[in-house]
Amino acid sequence: MHIEIQRNADISLTKQIYHSILDHIRSDLLEEEFQLPSVRELSKQLGVSLVTVVKAYQKLEQEGFITSVQGKGTFIRKTKSEENARKEETSSYDWQLSVQDYLPRSQFARFHQVPEKIHLSSSMIDPGLLPNRYLEQEIHSMLSENPKVLSQYGEIQGDKMLREAMVEYLNSIDVPTSPDNILVTSGSQQGIDLIARTFVGPGDVVVMEAPTYPGAIDVFRGRGAVILTVPVDSDGMRVDLLYNLCDKYKPKIIYTVPTFHNPTGALMPTKRRRQILEIAKSTQCLVIEDDPWSEIYFERKPPASMKSLDQYGHVIYLKGLSKTLAPGCRIGILAASGSIFKRLLAAKANTDLGSPLLTQKAITPFINSKRMMNHLKKLRTALKIRRDLVLEILSQHSPEEVSWFIPKGGLNVWLTLPSWINTDHLLIEAKKEQITFLPGSACYPSEQENHHLRLSFSYMNELHLKQGVTIICSILQSAVDLSKKQDSSPLF
């Protein structure tokens, strides 16, 4: 187990050790009954005091994540509900635990593909709402006309025809760029990883929203970055706090999801986007503008992208096509300029020598067609209906102590519960009902808040949505009632 200590961070060493071990546990990187290093061993390994490690272990034990056995040591403890239902016999692989890894966290993968019947944890779109039949026909047609595409490598930068098509498409959503400044990636996640591999090393400061997209946290934590967070309000990242943070530290990167923020759904106005760019200019840092679903708006088009306001090459823009078009193709777009782009292109070459050509060719004719525009229009209508259904059920059945943000676009609803309720515990109860959601703890890089959860309304049909959200409301009500009962119990 590798623990990265940042001695120049504002977070105490005790909290860093606590969060690092907790991230390993929640990411299933440590198995149940795995023996942790002794207090003395870990303090020597990290170069910290015994008291620092003792306090971290005590907090983990108080919260039920580890257990100490007198004379034997300290061990990972998990509930049966958190174990993989298909856990294989591992006795013959016990030796593997001695192989050191450098993965500090990989939480998001746990919620991406799940066995539960009602899947509300991952922001994916119902396959029935995507143009599967058209893409199937396009692939058949392309292969019949050009069967050699299967025996050809594509350009490292991405197929030129796709890049040209994407320029036209991006211009239509206020993202100016050129084919020479576009890099085709295997989804937005690879785009984040390429940026981190290229520009982030141990000790570099990365500023993120709190909460934020868990997959980005996993990547930056894996690079050993010092992650500093800025809270989110209804207009996105709070710029007043960002100013103060950047006055004290010099960030390498500011990562933001300004349009229908993941997970809260907040929409950043143009004024705040300009302010973040001014901060980036004054501190000479990069801004990652992650744009997974700006096309999915329910009222009016969102403001122009930060990329469109950028005059000096600070913004690296990421657009994924998996959400709105073809998850199976795993295609994303990265747009940058200057030497920043050239270095990212080199990183792409080192990573995989280019994304698959077949899938790039398959979607190219669709990108700027009338069929694409009709698809997006229908998709907005269908997802608005599902959003409204979830909001209606929450209004009717959730406890009055629960609040939520009404998203004007995107795929999620963010719920806030009373601070004494831990949604990690509620997830265990939901799984018993074959339901899953994303607990808020996965969305915080450092100081975790455990009383939030994200419901994705895009993947399940209306029947399953109604069933799942109603049951979750019942679980929430039970948690609130139990807390009230305990508070009202006589002390003697």
C-alpha positions as CSV (number, residue, x, y, z in Angstrom):
1,M,0.0,0.0,0.0
2,H,1.5,3.3,-1.2
3,I,0.7,6.4,0.8
4,E,1.7,9.8,-0.7
5,I,2.4,12.5,2.0
6,Q,2.2,16.2,1.0
7,R,4.0,18.1,3.8
8,N,3.2,21.5,2.3
9,A,-0.5,20.9,2.2
10,D,-3.0,22.5,4.5
11,I,-4.5,19.1,5.4
12,S,-2.9,17.6,8.5
13,L,-0.7,14.5,8.1
14,T,-3.1,12.5,10.2
15,K,-6.0,13.4,7.9
16,Q,-3.8,12.6,4.8
17,I,-3.0,9.1,6.1
18,Y,-6.7,8.6,7.1
19,H,-8.0,9.6,3.7
20,S,-5.4,7.6,1.8
21,I,-6.2,4.4,3.6
22,L,-9.9,5.1,3.3
23,D,-9.6,5.7,-0.4
24,H,-7.8,2.3,-0.8
25,I,-10.6,0.6,1.1
26,R,-13.5,2.3,-0.8
27,S,-11.7,1.5,-4.1
28,D,-11.5,-2.2,-3.2
29,L,-7.7,-2.0,-3.5
30,L,-7.4,-3.5,0.0
31,E,-9.2,-6.8,0.6
32,E,-11.0,-7.7,3.8
33,E,-8.6,-9.0,6.5
34,F,-5.6,-7.4,4.8
35,Q,-3.1,-6.6,7.5
36,L,-2.0,-2.9,7.7
37,P,1.5,-2.0,8.7
38,S,2.0,-1.6,12.4
39,V,1.9,2.0,13.8
40,R,5.7,1.9,14.2
41,E,6.3,0.5,10.7
42,L,4.1,3.1,9.0
43,S,5.5,6.0,11.0
44,K,9.0,5.0,10.0
45,Q,8.0,4.4,6.3
46,L,6.3,7.9,6.1
47,G,8.7,9.8,8.3
48,V,6.0,10.9,10.7
49,S,5.4,10.6,14.4
50,L,3.8,7.6,16.1
51,V,1.1,9.8,17.4
52,T,0.2,10.9,13.8
53,V,-0.4,7.3,12.7
54,V,-2.1,6.3,15.9
55,K,-4.7,9.1,15.5
56,A,-5.4,8.0,11.8
57,Y,-5.8,4.4,12.8
58,Q,-8.1,5.3,15.7
59,K,-10.4,7.4,13.5
60,L,-10.6,4.5,10.9
61,E,-11.4,2.0,13.7
62,Q,-14.0,4.3,15.2
63,E,-15.8,4.5,11.9
64,G,-15.7,0.7,11.4
65,F,-13.2,0.5,8.6
66,I,-10.4,-1.4,10.4
67,T,-10.1,-3.5,13.5
68,S,-7.2,-4.0,15.9
69,V,-6.5,-7.4,17.4
70,Q,-4.3,-7.5,20.5
71,G,-1.0,-9.2,19.7
72,K,-1.9,-9.8,16.1
73,G,-2.2,-6.4,14.3
74,T,-4.6,-4.1,12.5
75,F,-6.8,-5.5,9.7
76,I,-9.2,-4.2,7.1
77,R,-12.8,-4.7,8.0
78,K,-15.7,-4.6,5.5
79,T,-19.4,-5.5,5.7
80,K,-20.7,-8.4,3.7
81,S,-22.7,-6.1,1.6
82,E,-19.6,-4.4,0.3
83,E,-18.0,-7.6,-0.9
84,N,-18.1,-8.7,-4.5
85,A,-20.9,-11.3,-4.8
86,R,-18.8,-13.4,-7.1
87,K,-15.7,-13.2,-5.0
88,E,-13.4,-16.0,-6.2
89,E,-11.1,-18.2,-4.2
90,T,-8.0,-16.1,-3.6
91,S,-5.9,-18.4,-1.4
92,S,-3.6,-19.3,-4.3
93,Y,-3.1,-15.6,-5.0
94,D,-2.2,-14.5,-1.5
95,W,1.4,-13.8,-2.6
96,Q,0.1,-11.0,-4.8
97,L,-0.5,-8.9,-1.7
98,S,3.3,-8.5,-1.4
99,V,3.5,-6.7,-4.8
100,Q,3.7,-2.9,-4.2
101,D,1.3,-0.8,-6.3
102,Y,1.0,3.0,-6.6
103,L,-2.8,3.3,-7.0
104,P,-4.0,5.7,-4.3
105,R,-7.6,5.6,-5.3
106,S,-10.0,4.2,-8.0
107,Q,-13.5,4.8,-6.6
108,F,-15.5,5.7,-9.7
109,A,-15.0,2.3,-11.4
110,R,-17.0,0.7,-8.5
111,F,-20.2,2.6,-9.6
112,H,-19.8,2.5,-13.3
113,Q,-21.0,-1.1,-14.0
114,V,-23.0,-2.6,-11.2
115,P,-25.1,-5.8,-10.8
116,E,-28.1,-4.0,-9.2
117,K,-31.3,-4.1,-11.1
118,I,-32.1,-0.3,-10.8
119,H,-28.9,1.5,-11.7
120,L,-29.0,5.1,-10.6
121,S,-25.3,5.5,-9.8
122,S,-23.6,6.2,-13.2
123,S,-24.3,9.0,-15.7
124,M,-25.0,6.8,-18.7
125,I,-27.9,7.2,-21.1
126,D,-30.5,4.5,-21.7
127,P,-29.3,2.6,-24.8
128,G,-32.9,2.7,-26.1
129,L,-32.5,6.5,-26.5
130,L,-29.4,6.3,-28.7
131,P,-29.2,5.9,-32.5
132,N,-28.0,2.3,-32.4
133,R,-29.7,1.1,-35.6
134,Y,-28.4,4.0,-37.7
135,L,-24.8,3.5,-36.5
136,E,-25.1,-0.2,-37.2
137,Q,-26.1,0.5,-40.8
138,E,-23.3,3.0,-41.1
139,I,-20.7,0.5,-39.9
140,H,-22.0,-2.1,-42.4
141,S,-22.0,0.4,-45.2
142,M,-18.5,1.7,-44.4
143,L,-17.0,-1.9,-44.2
144,S,-18.6,-2.9,-47.5
145,E,-17.1,0.2,-49.2
146,N,-13.8,0.1,-47.5
147,P,-13.0,-3.3,-45.9
148,K,-9.4,-2.3,-45.5
149,V,-10.3,0.0,-42.6
150,L,-9.9,-3.0,-40.3
151,S,-6.3,-3.5,-41.4
152,Q,-5.3,0.1,-41.1
153,Y,-3.9,2.2,-38.3
154,G,-5.5,5.6,-37.8
155,E,-3.5,8.8,-37.3
156,I,-2.3,9.3,-33.8
157,Q,-4.0,12.7,-33.7
158,G,-7.2,11.1,-34.9
159,D,-8.9,10.6,-38.3
160,K,-8.7,13.8,-40.3
161,M,-12.3,13.5,-41.5
162,L,-13.6,13.1,-38.0
163,R,-11.5,16.1,-36.8
164,E,-12.9,18.2,-39.6
165,A,-16.5,17.2,-38.8
166,M,-15.9,17.9,-35.1
167,V,-14.7,21.4,-35.8
168,E,-18.0,22.2,-37.5
169,Y,-19.9,20.5,-34.7
170,L,-18.0,22.3,-31.9
171,N,-18.4,25.7,-33.7
172,S,-22.2,25.1,-33.5
173,I,-21.9,24.8,-29.7
174,D,-19.6,27.9,-29.3
175,V,-16.3,26.1,-29.1
176,P,-14.0,27.6,-31.8
177,T,-11.0,25.4,-32.8
178,S,-9.4,23.9,-35.9
179,P,-8.6,20.4,-37.1
180,D,-4.9,20.9,-36.2
181,N,-5.8,21.7,-32.6
182,I,-8.1,18.6,-32.0
183,L,-6.9,15.4,-30.5
184,V,-9.2,12.3,-30.7
185,T,-9.1,10.4,-27.4
186,S,-10.7,7.2,-26.1
187,G,-13.3,9.1,-24.1
188,S,-13.0,12.2,-21.9
189,Q,-11.4,10.1,-19.2
190,Q,-8.4,9.5,-21.4
191,G,-8.2,13.2,-22.0
192,I,-8.0,13.9,-18.3
193,D,-5.4,11.2,-17.9
194,L,-3.2,12.6,-20.8
195,I,-3.3,16.1,-19.3
196,A,-2.3,14.7,-15.9
197,R,0.5,12.5,-17.3
198,T,1.9,15.4,-19.2
199,F,1.6,18.3,-16.7
200,V,1.1,17.0,-13.2
201,G,3.7,15.4,-10.9
202,P,4.0,14.8,-7.2
203,G,3.5,18.0,-5.2
204,D,1.9,20.0,-8.1
205,V,-1.2,21.8,-7.0
206,V,-4.5,21.0,-8.8
207,V,-7.6,23.0,-7.9
208,M,-10.9,21.1,-8.2
209,E,-14.5,21.8,-7.3
210,A,-16.0,20.2,-4.2
211,P,-17.9,18.1,-5.0
212,T,-16.6,17.1,-8.5
213,Y,-16.4,14.2,-11.0
214,P,-14.9,11.2,-9.2
215,G,-13.0,9.9,-12.2
216,A,-10.9,13.1,-12.3
217,I,-10.1,12.8,-8.6
218,D,-8.8,9.3,-9.2
219,V,-6.5,10.4,-12.0
220,F,-5.0,13.5,-10.3
221,R,-4.6,11.6,-7.0
222,G,-2.7,8.9,-8.9
223,R,-0.2,11.5,-10.1
224,G,0.6,12.5,-6.5
225,A,-1.0,16.0,-6.9
226,V,-1.8,18.3,-4.0
227,I,-5.6,18.7,-4.6
228,L,-7.1,21.8,-3.2
229,T,-10.9,22.3,-3.4
230,V,-13.3,25.2,-3.9
231,P,-17.0,24.7,-2.9
232,V,-19.7,24.9,-5.5
233,D,-22.9,27.0,-5.3
234,S,-25.8,27.4,-7.8
235,D,-23.4,29.2,-10.2
236,G,-20.6,26.7,-10.0
237,M,-17.1,27.1,-8.6
238,R,-17.0,30.0,-6.1
239,V,-14.6,32.5,-7.6
240,D,-14.2,34.5,-4.4
241,L,-12.7,31.5,-2.7
242,L,-10.7,30.6,-5.8
243,Y,-9.1,34.1,-5.7
244,N,-8.0,33.5,-2.1
245,L,-6.6,30.1,-2.8
246,C,-4.6,31.2,-5.8
247,D,-3.2,34.1,-3.9
248,K,-1.7,31.6,-1.4
249,Y,-0.8,28.8,-3.8
250,K,0.3,28.6,-7.4
251,P,-1.9,26.0,-9.0
252,K,-0.7,24.0,-12.1
253,I,-4.3,23.2,-13.2
254,I,-7.8,24.3,-12.4
255,Y,-10.3,21.5,-13.3
256,T,-13.9,22.6,-13.7
257,V,-17.2,21.3,-15.2
258,P,-18.9,24.6,-15.8
259,T,-21.9,23.5,-17.8
260,F,-24.4,21.3,-15.8
261,H,-21.8,20.5,-13.3
262,N,-21.1,16.9,-12.3
263,P,-22.5,16.0,-9.8
264,T,-24.6,19.0,-8.7
265,G,-26.0,20.2,-12.1
266,A,-25.0,23.8,-11.4
267,L,-24.6,26.1,-14.5
268,M,-21.8,28.7,-14.4
269,P,-22.7,32.1,-15.9
270,T,-20.5,33.9,-18.4
271,K,-19.2,36.4,-15.8
272,R,-17.8,33.7,-13.6
273,R,-16.2,31.9,-16.5
274,R,-14.4,35.1,-17.4
275,Q,-13.2,35.5,-13.8
276,I,-11.7,32.0,-13.8
277,L,-9.9,32.8,-17.0
278,E,-8.5,36.0,-15.5
279,I,-7.2,34.0,-12.5
280,A,-5.6,31.5,-14.9
281,K,-4.0,34.3,-16.8
282,S,-2.6,36.0,-13.7
283,T,-1.2,32.7,-12.2
284,Q,-0.1,31.2,-15.6
285,C,-2.0,28.0,-15.0
286,L,-4.1,25.7,-17.2
287,V,-7.8,25.3,-17.1
288,I,-9.4,22.0,-17.9
289,E,-13.0,22.7,-19.2
290,D,-14.7,19.3,-19.0
291,D,-17.9,19.4,-21.1
292,P,-19.7,16.0,-21.0
293,W,-23.2,17.1,-21.9
294,S,-23.8,20.8,-22.6
295,E,-26.1,19.7,-25.4
296,I,-28.5,18.3,-22.8
297,Y,-30.3,21.4,-21.7
298,F,-34.0,21.6,-20.6
299,E,-34.8,25.3,-20.9
300,R,-32.3,27.3,-22.9
301,K,-28.9,26.8,-24.4
302,P,-26.1,27.3,-21.8
303,P,-23.6,30.2,-22.0
304,A,-20.7,30.0,-24.5
305,S,-17.8,27.7,-23.5
306,M,-14.8,29.0,-21.5
307,K,-12.7,27.9,-24.5
308,S,-14.5,30.5,-26.7
309,L,-13.5,33.2,-24.2
310,D,-9.8,32.1,-24.0
311,Q,-7.4,34.4,-25.9
312,Y,-4.1,33.1,-24.6
313,G,-4.3,29.3,-24.7
314,H,-5.0,28.6,-21.1
315,V,-8.1,26.3,-21.7
316,I,-7.9,22.6,-22.6
317,Y,-11.4,21.7,-23.6
318,L,-12.7,18.1,-23.3
319,K,-15.9,16.8,-25.0
320,G,-17.0,13.3,-24.7
321,L,-19.3,11.7,-27.3
322,S,-20.0,8.6,-25.2
323,K,-22.8,10.1,-23.2
324,T,-24.9,11.5,-26.0
325,L,-24.1,9.3,-29.0
326,A,-22.2,6.0,-28.8
327,P,-20.8,4.7,-25.5
328,G,-19.4,1.6,-27.3
329,C,-17.3,3.8,-29.5
330,R,-15.5,5.4,-26.6
331,I,-14.6,8.6,-28.5
332,G,-13.8,11.9,-27.0
333,I,-12.3,15.2,-28.2
334,L,-9.5,17.3,-26.7
335,A,-9.0,20.8,-28.0
336,A,-6.0,22.9,-27.1
337,S,-3.4,25.2,-28.7
338,G,0.2,26.0,-28.9
339,S,2.9,23.9,-27.3
340,I,0.4,22.6,-24.8
341,F,-1.3,20.7,-27.7
342,K,2.0,19.4,-29.1
343,R,2.9,18.0,-25.7
344,L,-0.5,16.3,-25.3
345,L,-0.2,14.8,-28.8
346,A,3.2,13.3,-27.8
347,A,1.6,11.9,-24.6
348,K,-1.2,10.3,-26.8
349,A,1.5,8.7,-29.0
350,N,3.2,7.3,-25.9
351,T,-0.1,5.9,-24.5
352,D,-1.7,4.1,-27.4
353,L,-0.5,5.4,-30.8
354,G,-4.0,6.5,-31.6
355,S,-7.6,5.6,-31.0
356,P,-9.3,2.8,-33.1
357,L,-10.0,3.9,-36.6
358,L,-13.2,1.8,-37.1
359,T,-15.2,3.7,-34.5
360,Q,-14.0,7.0,-35.7
361,K,-15.1,6.3,-39.3
362,A,-18.4,4.9,-38.0
363,I,-19.6,8.1,-36.3
364,T,-18.1,10.7,-38.7
365,P,-21.1,10.9,-41.1
366,F,-23.5,11.3,-38.2
367,I,-21.8,14.2,-36.4
368,N,-23.2,17.1,-38.5
369,S,-26.2,15.5,-40.1
370,K,-29.8,16.5,-39.6
371,R,-30.3,13.1,-38.0
372,M,-27.8,14.2,-35.2
373,M,-29.7,17.4,-34.6
374,N,-33.0,15.5,-34.4
375,H,-31.4,12.9,-32.1
376,L,-30.2,15.6,-29.6
377,K,-33.6,17.3,-29.7
378,K,-35.4,14.0,-28.9
379,L,-32.9,13.2,-26.3
380,R,-33.4,16.5,-24.5
381,T,-37.2,15.8,-24.4
382,A,-36.9,12.3,-23.1
383,L,-34.4,13.2,-20.4
384,K,-36.5,16.2,-19.3
385,I,-39.4,13.9,-18.8
386,R,-37.3,11.6,-16.6
387,R,-35.8,14.5,-14.7
388,D,-39.3,15.8,-13.9
389,L,-40.5,12.4,-12.8
390,V,-37.6,12.1,-10.3
391,L,-38.3,15.6,-9.0
392,E,-42.0,14.8,-8.6
393,I,-41.3,11.6,-6.7
394,L,-38.8,13.4,-4.4
395,S,-41.4,16.2,-3.8
396,Q,-44.0,13.7,-2.8
397,H,-42.1,11.1,-0.9
398,S,-38.7,12.4,0.5
399,P,-38.4,13.6,4.1
400,E,-38.7,17.4,4.5
401,E,-35.1,17.4,5.9
402,V,-33.8,16.4,2.4
403,S,-33.1,19.1,-0.2
404,W,-32.0,19.0,-3.8
405,F,-30.7,21.1,-6.7
406,I,-33.0,21.3,-9.7
407,P,-30.7,20.8,-12.7
408,K,-31.4,22.8,-15.9
409,G,-29.5,20.2,-17.9
410,G,-27.3,17.1,-17.6
411,L,-28.1,13.7,-16.3
412,N,-28.2,14.0,-12.5
413,V,-30.0,15.2,-9.4
414,W,-27.8,16.1,-6.3
415,L,-29.4,15.5,-2.9
416,T,-28.4,16.9,0.4
417,L,-29.4,15.1,3.6
418,P,-29.0,16.1,7.3
419,S,-25.3,16.2,8.2
420,W,-25.7,13.3,10.6
421,I,-26.8,10.8,7.9
422,N,-24.0,8.9,6.0
423,T,-25.0,8.0,2.5
424,D,-22.4,5.2,2.4
425,H,-24.5,3.4,5.0
426,L,-27.7,4.1,3.1
427,L,-26.1,2.6,-0.1
428,I,-25.8,-0.7,1.7
429,E,-29.6,-0.6,2.4
430,A,-30.3,0.4,-1.2
431,K,-28.3,-2.5,-2.5
432,K,-30.5,-4.9,-0.5
433,E,-33.3,-3.6,-2.7
434,Q,-31.3,-4.1,-5.9
435,I,-30.8,-0.3,-6.2
436,T,-27.6,1.7,-6.5
437,F,-26.7,5.4,-6.4
438,L,-23.5,7.4,-6.1
439,P,-22.7,8.4,-2.5
440,G,-21.4,11.9,-2.1
441,S,-18.1,10.7,-0.4
442,A,-16.8,9.6,-3.8
443,C,-17.1,13.1,-5.1
444,Y,-14.8,14.9,-2.6
445,P,-11.0,14.9,-3.1
446,S,-10.1,15.7,0.5
447,E,-12.5,16.9,3.2
448,Q,-15.3,14.4,2.5
449,E,-18.9,15.2,3.0
450,N,-20.9,12.0,3.6
451,H,-24.5,13.5,3.6
452,H,-25.0,13.9,-0.1
453,L,-25.9,11.5,-2.9
454,R,-26.3,11.7,-6.7
455,L,-29.2,10.1,-8.6
456,S,-28.7,9.7,-12.3
457,F,-32.0,9.7,-14.1
458,S,-30.7,9.0,-17.6
459,Y,-30.2,5.3,-17.7
460,M,-33.3,3.7,-16.3
461,N,-36.8,3.8,-17.9
462,E,-39.7,5.6,-16.2
463,L,-41.0,2.5,-14.5
464,H,-37.7,1.6,-12.9
465,L,-37.0,5.3,-12.1
466,K,-40.3,5.5,-10.2
467,Q,-39.7,2.3,-8.4
468,G,-36.1,3.0,-7.5
469,V,-36.5,6.7,-6.4
470,T,-39.6,5.8,-4.3
471,I,-37.6,3.1,-2.4
472,I,-34.7,5.5,-1.9
473,C,-37.1,8.0,-0.4
474,S,-38.4,5.3,2.0
475,I,-34.8,4.5,3.0
476,L,-34.1,8.2,3.6
477,Q,-37.3,8.5,5.7
478,S,-36.3,5.5,7.8
479,A,-32.8,7.1,8.4
480,V,-34.4,10.4,9.5
481,D,-36.9,8.7,11.7
482,L,-34.3,6.6,13.4
483,S,-32.2,9.6,14.1
484,K,-35.1,11.5,15.6
485,K,-36.0,8.5,17.8
486,Q,-32.4,8.3,19.1
487,D,-32.3,12.0,19.8
488,S,-35.6,11.8,21.8
489,S,-34.6,8.7,23.9
490,P,-34.1,9.5,27.6
491,L,-30.5,9.6,28.8
492,F,-31.3,7.4,31.9
